[in-house]
Amino acid sequence: MSNQQVQLNIRFKVKPGKKEEFRRELSSLIEEMSSEKAFISAIVSDDLDQPDDLIIYETWQGTRDSWLAEEFIKPYRKDYERTLGDFIVDRSVSWLQPKGEWGSHITNA
């Protein structure tokens, strides 16, 4: 397995009144994906200034290309992707590569 790591910072704009239901769906997804060999960590956060937003910050072993080829195609992810329209109005994804880290040991930067 590659020594590289990739991080996904995903912001979800959740439909009014759907945040807690979506949080449960997202938690189920994280439970599934946390058993993957390349999985390192995931953090779900509320945006204090945008109360309908949820943000997930994931760290994976590998590259963007390897994540797309190996993780995005998982059956449980396809099921999750099909349900997103019930919960969100928008999603933005930033692909990041760690280059430095202080205070934790999540990455190999």
C-alpha positions as YAML, in Angstrom:
chain: A
units: angstrom
residues:
- id: 1
  name: MET
  ca: [0.00, 0.00, 0.00]
- id: 2
  name: SER
  ca: [1.18, 3.50, -0.79]
- id: 3
  name: ASN
  ca: [2.74, 5.66, 1.92]
- id: 4
  name: GLN
  ca: [0.77, 8.60, 0.53]
- id: 5
  name: GLN
  ca: [-2.33, 9.94, 2.20]
- id: 6
  name: VAL
  ca: [-5.30, 11.86, 0.94]
- id: 7
  name: GLN
  ca: [-7.88, 13.83, 2.88]
- id: 8
  name: LEU
  ca: [-11.42, 14.69, 1.90]
- id: 9
  name: ASN
  ca: [-13.08, 17.75, 3.36]
- id: 10
  name: ILE
  ca: [-16.77, 17.45, 2.46]
- id: 11
  name: ARG
  ca: [-19.35, 20.12, 3.27]
- id: 12
  name: PHE
  ca: [-23.00, 19.17, 3.13]
- id: 13
  name: LYS
  ca: [-25.76, 21.78, 3.01]
- id: 14
  name: VAL
  ca: [-28.56, 19.83, 4.64]
- id: 15
  name: LYS
  ca: [-32.26, 20.33, 3.89]
- id: 16
  name: PRO
  ca: [-34.13, 22.11, 6.70]
- id: 17
  name: GLY
  ca: [-35.28, 19.66, 9.36]
- id: 18
  name: LYS
  ca: [-33.16, 16.79, 8.00]
- id: 19
  name: LYS
  ca: [-29.86, 17.34, 9.84]
- id: 20
  name: GLU
  ca: [-30.23, 14.74, 12.60]
- id: 21
  name: GLU
  ca: [-31.59, 12.11, 10.21]
- id: 22
  name: PHE
  ca: [-28.72, 12.79, 7.83]
- id: 23
  name: ARG
  ca: [-26.23, 12.65, 10.71]
- id: 24
  name: ARG
  ca: [-27.48, 9.12, 11.47]
- id: 25
  name: GLU
  ca: [-27.06, 8.12, 7.81]
- id: 26
  name: LEU
  ca: [-23.57, 9.61, 7.75]
- id: 27
  name: SER
  ca: [-22.66, 7.79, 10.99]
- id: 28
  name: SER
  ca: [-23.79, 4.50, 9.45]
- id: 29
  name: LEU
  ca: [-21.59, 5.18, 6.43]
- id: 30
  name: ILE
  ca: [-18.61, 5.95, 8.67]
- id: 31
  name: GLU
  ca: [-19.15, 2.72, 10.60]
- id: 32
  name: GLU
  ca: [-18.98, 0.82, 7.30]
- id: 33
  name: MET
  ca: [-16.00, 2.66, 5.85]
- id: 34
  name: SER
  ca: [-14.00, 2.60, 9.10]
- id: 35
  name: SER
  ca: [-13.36, -1.11, 8.57]
- id: 36
  name: GLU
  ca: [-11.65, -0.47, 5.21]
- id: 37
  name: LYS
  ca: [-7.93, -1.20, 5.09]
- id: 38
  name: ALA
  ca: [-7.06, 2.28, 3.75]
- id: 39
  name: PHE
  ca: [-9.22, 4.15, 6.29]
- id: 40
  name: ILE
  ca: [-7.35, 6.26, 8.87]
- id: 41
  name: SER
  ca: [-9.88, 8.61, 10.46]
- id: 42
  name: ALA
  ca: [-13.05, 10.63, 10.06]
- id: 43
  name: ILE
  ca: [-14.32, 13.66, 11.96]
- id: 44
  name: VAL
  ca: [-17.87, 14.99, 11.60]
- id: 45
  name: SER
  ca: [-18.42, 18.60, 12.64]
- id: 46
  name: ASP
  ca: [-21.23, 21.13, 12.79]
- id: 47
  name: ASP
  ca: [-20.54, 24.57, 11.36]
- id: 48
  name: LEU
  ca: [-21.31, 27.02, 14.17]
- id: 49
  name: ASP
  ca: [-22.06, 29.80, 11.68]
- id: 50
  name: GLN
  ca: [-24.08, 27.70, 9.20]
- id: 51
  name: PRO
  ca: [-26.44, 25.59, 11.35]
- id: 52
  name: ASP
  ca: [-27.72, 23.49, 8.43]
- id: 53
  name: ASP
  ca: [-24.20, 22.44, 7.39]
- id: 54
  name: LEU
  ca: [-22.36, 19.25, 8.33]
- id: 55
  name: ILE
  ca: [-18.70, 18.76, 7.50]
- id: 56
  name: ILE
  ca: [-16.82, 15.48, 7.38]
- id: 57
  name: TYR
  ca: [-13.05, 15.39, 7.30]
- id: 58
  name: GLU
  ca: [-11.66, 12.01, 6.26]
- id: 59
  name: THR
  ca: [-8.07, 10.79, 6.09]
- id: 60
  name: TRP
  ca: [-7.21, 7.80, 3.90]
- id: 61
  name: GLN
  ca: [-4.07, 5.91, 2.97]
- id: 62
  name: GLY
  ca: [-3.40, 6.32, -0.76]
- id: 63
  name: THR
  ca: [-4.13, 8.93, -3.40]
- id: 64
  name: ARG
  ca: [-7.23, 10.55, -4.84]
- id: 65
  name: ASP
  ca: [-7.05, 8.14, -7.78]
- id: 66
  name: SER
  ca: [-6.73, 5.08, -5.54]
- id: 67
  name: TRP
  ca: [-9.61, 6.29, -3.34]
- id: 68
  name: LEU
  ca: [-11.86, 6.79, -6.37]
- id: 69
  name: ALA
  ca: [-10.88, 3.42, -7.83]
- id: 70
  name: GLU
  ca: [-11.10, 1.40, -4.60]
- id: 71
  name: GLU
  ca: [-13.39, 3.15, -2.10]
- id: 72
  name: PHE
  ca: [-15.96, 5.08, -4.09]
- id: 73
  name: ILE
  ca: [-17.13, 1.90, -5.83]
- id: 74
  name: LYS
  ca: [-18.01, 0.02, -2.62]
- id: 75
  name: PRO
  ca: [-21.64, -1.21, -2.61]
- id: 76
  name: TYR
  ca: [-22.47, 0.49, 0.70]
- id: 77
  name: ARG
  ca: [-21.28, 3.80, -0.75]
- id: 78
  name: LYS
  ca: [-23.49, 3.42, -3.80]
- id: 79
  name: ASP
  ca: [-26.51, 2.91, -1.50]
- id: 80
  name: TYR
  ca: [-25.52, 5.99, 0.50]
- id: 81
  name: GLU
  ca: [-25.08, 8.10, -2.66]
- id: 82
  name: ARG
  ca: [-28.59, 7.15, -3.79]
- id: 83
  name: THR
  ca: [-30.10, 8.49, -0.54]
- id: 84
  name: LEU
  ca: [-28.25, 11.83, -0.47]
- id: 85
  name: GLY
  ca: [-30.97, 13.66, -2.40]
- id: 86
  name: ASP
  ca: [-33.36, 12.98, 0.49]
- id: 87
  name: PHE
  ca: [-31.13, 14.91, 2.90]
- id: 88
  name: ILE
  ca: [-28.96, 17.53, 1.20]
- id: 89
  name: VAL
  ca: [-29.29, 20.43, -1.20]
- id: 90
  name: ASP
  ca: [-25.58, 20.69, -1.98]
- id: 91
  name: ARG
  ca: [-22.22, 19.03, -1.35]
- id: 92
  name: SER
  ca: [-18.74, 20.36, -1.96]
- id: 93
  name: VAL
  ca: [-15.63, 18.20, -1.83]
- id: 94
  name: SER
  ca: [-12.05, 19.37, -1.37]
- id: 95
  name: TRP
  ca: [-9.25, 16.88, -1.95]
- id: 96
  name: LEU
  ca: [-6.25, 17.57, 0.26]
- id: 97
  name: GLN
  ca: [-2.78, 16.12, 0.73]
- id: 98
  name: PRO
  ca: [-1.29, 16.53, 4.22]
- id: 99
  name: LYS
  ca: [2.03, 18.36, 4.33]
- id: 100
  name: GLY
  ca: [2.36, 19.12, 8.04]
- id: 101
  name: GLU
  ca: [0.67, 18.15, 11.30]
- id: 102
  name: TRP
  ca: [0.84, 19.37, 14.88]
- id: 103
  name: GLY
  ca: [-0.89, 18.01, 17.96]
- id: 104
  name: SER
  ca: [-1.93, 14.61, 16.64]
- id: 105
  name: HIS
  ca: [-0.51, 11.66, 14.75]
- id: 106
  name: ILE
  ca: [-3.22, 11.05, 12.18]
- id: 107
  name: THR
  ca: [-1.12, 11.69, 9.08]
- id: 108
  name: ASN
  ca: [2.39, 10.78, 8.09]
- id: 109
  name: ALA
  ca: [3.18, 14.40, 7.11]
...
